[in-house]
Amino acid sequence: MSETKIWVSLTAIENIPVREGRSVQVGGRKLAIFNLGNRFLAVENRCPHRGGPLADGIVSGSTVVCPLHAWKIDLVTGSVTNQAENLECVKTFPVRVQDGVVLVELSVGNSDTQSSQPACFVSISHDSSINHSVLGKA
Ligand code: FES
């Protein structure tokens, strides 16, 4: 099956404060975008334990602590770092910043139902109520 990768604009960098995360809906995907101060990282916004919202977790170094049961997720590798017996991980996504805007690379294609959904609608929600529509391909 063919698969295409596209860069999707998410939001201006100032909408994600340092050491915080934001949930982002891109097509059928739910991502968590984090600002580590010197870079942005993105993972699936679903803890591998019981689906906790990682975007609401506490950022420590390059990890986030799930707000539900404190599993610690490495935002670079997606692996769980404080559960030695658990080999599950979350999906990570390439991120870049261009002209003050955070972009994430997504796969679109026929082999994956979720990734085949249009990546043309983006909304960000969190306590700060960022609500940003759109974007499209970069
Ligand atoms: S749901 Fe994340 S640690 Fe339980």
Residues whose N, C-alpha, C, O or C-beta is under 5 A from the ligand:
A	BS01	FES	C47 H49 R50 G51 G52 C66 L68 H69 A70 W71
